[in-house]
Amino acid sequence: MSTLVWIVLPYACLAVFAAGHVWRWRHDQFGWTTHTSQLLENRLLRLGSPLFHLGAFGVIGGHAMGLLVPASWTTAVGVSEHTYHLVSVTGGTVTGIMLVAGLALLIARRFVNGRIRRVTTTMDRILYAALTAMVVLGMSGTVAVNLLGDGYDYRETIAVWFRGIFWFQPDPSLMSGAPLVFQLHAIGGFLFLALWPFTRLVHVWSAPLAYLWRPYVVYRGRRTPAPAPQPAPAAVRKVVTPSS
């Protein structure tokens, strides 16, 4: 069971993540978009979207730092474990609160507003449910375990297991002693990656980088008065020619 959960499942989810993007690009390029509903409602979106995206960037950056950078590296540059833990918990709590607030506003907007609710697809509902589960598990680990509880040094276990996946040497025994909320968060993270290609989240790979070097759009003003409008053909046919 341990091998299935901590070795087979991650690789299966990564395979679906990669193959799903290829399939989506080849068969659904017109659906490769945010499916924005800004024209239908903008008040809550204008507040919720920045909170959600800034919080998400901070959370992703914190996960990348904690999982990909070994503890020996931060120690080597003079960052003590206490300092790292303090910065990690503080930053994770702040960005997590931003993420929770933004996600709550986006969910309320989508399910309270009638016009937005009518354009909400089944996959949107699944995506919001998955995001909510991931955020709840992540905040539970940060606040309940590391901030209010005894704390847990995931960099010595979960992070080592995570990096081992990409070196094709994952050690499932490292996950056996992790708190349940961290285990569920790790499993949920890989399942979320498998879901990613089939949702609107594919738009994150379509950053408009071409705007950086494309030529400017030139707008020319009209210097002469606009020509008088020409009569419609039906009006011309009704003109009566004077008799000789």
C-alpha positions in Angstrom: 0.0 0.0 0.0 2.8 2.4 0.9 4.4 1.7 -2.5 1.2 2.4 -4.3 0.5 5.7 -2.6 4.0 7.2 -2.4 5.5 5.8 -5.6 3.0 4.6 -8.1 0.4 7.4 -7.6 2.9 10.4 -8.0 4.3 9.0 -11.2 0.8 8.2 -12.6 -0.4 11.8 -11.8 2.7 13.3 -13.4 2.1 11.2 -16.5 -1.5 12.3 -16.7 -0.3 15.9 -16.2 2.1 15.8 -19.1 -0.1 13.7 -21.5 -3.2 15.7 -20.6 -1.6 18.9 -21.7 -0.5 17.5 -25.0 -4.0 16.1 -25.6 -5.7 19.4 -24.6 -3.5 21.4 -26.9 -4.0 19.1 -29.9 -7.8 18.7 -29.5 -9.1 21.7 -27.6 -7.0 24.8 -28.5 -10.1 27.0 -28.5 -10.8 25.9 -24.9 -7.2 26.8 -23.9 -8.4 30.0 -22.2 -9.4 31.5 -18.8 -13.1 31.4 -19.8 -13.3 34.8 -18.2 -16.7 36.1 -17.0 -15.6 39.6 -16.3 -18.2 41.1 -18.5 -20.9 39.4 -16.5 -19.7 40.6 -13.1 -16.7 42.7 -12.2 -17.1 44.0 -8.6 -16.2 40.8 -6.7 -13.8 39.7 -9.4 -11.8 42.9 -9.1 -11.2 42.2 -5.5 -11.1 38.4 -5.4 -8.9 37.8 -8.4 -5.8 39.8 -7.2 -6.1 38.3 -3.7 -6.3 34.8 -5.1 -3.5 35.1 -7.6 -1.1 37.0 -5.3 -1.7 34.5 -2.6 -1.3 31.6 -5.0 2.1 32.9 -6.2 3.3 33.3 -2.6 2.1 29.8 -1.7 3.7 28.2 -4.8 6.9 30.0 -4.1 6.9 28.9 -0.5 6.3 25.3 -1.5 9.1 25.4 -4.1 11.5 26.8 -1.5 10.6 24.3 1.1 10.5 21.2 -1.1 13.2 21.8 -3.6 15.9 23.6 -1.5 17.6 21.2 0.9 18.0 22.3 4.5 21.8 22.0 4.1 21.8 24.8 1.5 20.0 27.3 3.7 22.3 26.4 6.6 25.3 26.9 4.4 24.3 30.5 3.6 23.8 31.3 7.2 20.1 30.9 7.6 19.4 29.0 10.9 16.6 26.5 11.2 14.7 28.8 13.6 14.9 31.8 11.2 13.8 29.6 8.3 10.9 28.2 10.3 9.8 31.7 11.4 9.9 33.2 7.9 8.2 30.1 6.4 5.3 30.0 8.9 4.8 33.8 8.8 4.9 34.0 5.0 2.8 30.9 4.6 0.1 32.2 7.0 -0.1 35.6 5.3 -0.2 34.3 1.7 -2.5 31.5 2.8 -5.0 34.0 4.2 -4.8 36.0 1.0 -5.5 32.8 -1.0 -8.4 31.8 1.3 -10.0 35.3 1.0 -9.6 35.4 -2.7 -10.9 31.9 -3.3 -13.9 32.6 -1.0 -14.8 35.7 -3.0 -14.4 33.9 -6.3 -16.6 31.0 -5.2 -19.2 33.3 -3.8 -19.2 35.3 -7.0 -19.7 32.2 -9.1 -22.4 30.5 -7.1 -24.4 33.5 -5.8 -24.5 35.6 -8.9 -27.2 34.0 -11.2 -25.5 35.0 -14.5 -22.2 33.6 -13.4 -23.8 30.4 -12.0 -25.4 29.7 -15.4 -22.1 29.7 -17.2 -20.3 27.6 -14.5 -19.4 24.2 -15.9 -19.1 20.9 -14.1 -15.4 21.0 -14.4 -15.4 24.5 -12.8 -17.3 23.0 -9.8 -14.8 20.2 -9.6 -11.9 22.6 -9.8 -13.2 24.8 -7.0 -13.9 21.8 -4.8 -10.3 20.6 -5.4 -8.9 24.0 -4.7 -10.9 24.3 -1.5 -9.7 20.9 -0.3 -6.1 21.8 -1.0 -6.2 25.1 0.7 -7.9 23.7 3.8 -5.4 20.9 4.1 -2.5 23.3 3.5 -3.7 25.9 6.0 -4.4 23.2 8.6 -0.8 22.0 8.3 0.6 25.5 8.6 -1.6 26.9 11.3 -2.7 23.9 13.4 0.6 22.0 13.3 3.4 24.5 12.8 1.9 27.7 14.2 -0.3 26.5 17.1 1.1 23.0 17.5 4.4 21.4 18.2 5.6 21.9 14.6 6.9 19.4 12.1 10.1 19.6 10.1 8.9 18.5 6.7 12.2 19.3 5.0 13.8 16.3 6.6 11.1 13.8 5.3 8.5 15.1 2.9 10.9 17.3 1.0 13.5 14.5 0.6 10.8 12.1 -0.6 9.5 14.7 -3.1 12.9 15.4 -4.6 13.5 11.7 -4.8 10.6 11.4 -7.2 12.4 13.4 -9.8 15.6 11.5 -9.2 13.6 8.2 -9.6 14.6 7.2 -6.1 11.5 8.0 -3.9 11.7 6.5 -0.4 8.1 5.8 0.8 9.3 5.2 4.4 10.0 8.9 4.7 6.2 9.6 4.4 5.1 6.9 6.9 5.8 9.1 10.0 4.5 12.3 8.6 1.3 13.8 10.2 -1.9 12.8 8.5 -2.7 16.3 7.3 0.7 16.5 5.5 0.1 13.1 3.9 -3.3 14.1 2.7 -1.9 17.4 1.4 0.8 15.6 -0.6 -1.7 13.1 -2.1 -4.1 15.9 -2.9 -1.3 17.9 -4.6 -0.5 15.1 -7.0 -4.2 14.4 -7.7 -4.6 18.2 -8.4 -1.8 18.0 -10.9 -3.6 15.2 -12.7 -6.8 17.3 -12.8 -4.9 20.4 -14.0 -4.9 19.8 -17.9 -8.6 19.4 -18.0 -9.5 22.7 -16.3 -9.2 26.4 -17.1 -5.8 26.3 -15.3 -4.1 25.6 -18.6 -4.2 29.3 -19.2 -1.2 29.8 -16.9 1.1 28.3 -19.7 -0.1 31.0 -22.2 1.6 34.1 -20.9 1.5 36.8 -23.5 5.3 37.1 -23.9 4.9 38.1 -27.6 3.6 41.4 -26.4 7.2 42.3 -25.3 8.5 42.4 -28.8 5.6 42.8 -31.1 5.4 46.2 -33.0 3.3 49.0 -31.6 -0.3 49.4 -32.9 -0.4 52.8 -34.7 -3.7 54.7 -34.5 -4.0 57.5 -37.1 -6.4 60.4 -36.7 -8.5 61.6 -39.6 -7.2 65.0 -40.7 -10.0 65.8 -43.2 -13.8 65.9 -42.5 -15.5 62.5 -42.9 -17.2 62.1 -46.2 -21.0 62.5 -46.3 -22.9 59.3 -46.0 -24.1 57.9 -49.3 -27.8 57.1 -49.8 -28.9 53.6 -49.6 -29.7 51.8 -52.9 -33.3 51.6 -52.0 -33.5 55.3 -51.6 -31.8 55.9 -55.0 -34.4 53.7 -56.7 -37.2 55.8 -55.2 -36.0 58.9 -56.9 -38.4 60.0 -59.6 -36.8 61.2 -62.9 -38.6 64.4 -64.2 -40.4 63.9 -67.5 -39.2 65.9 -70.5 
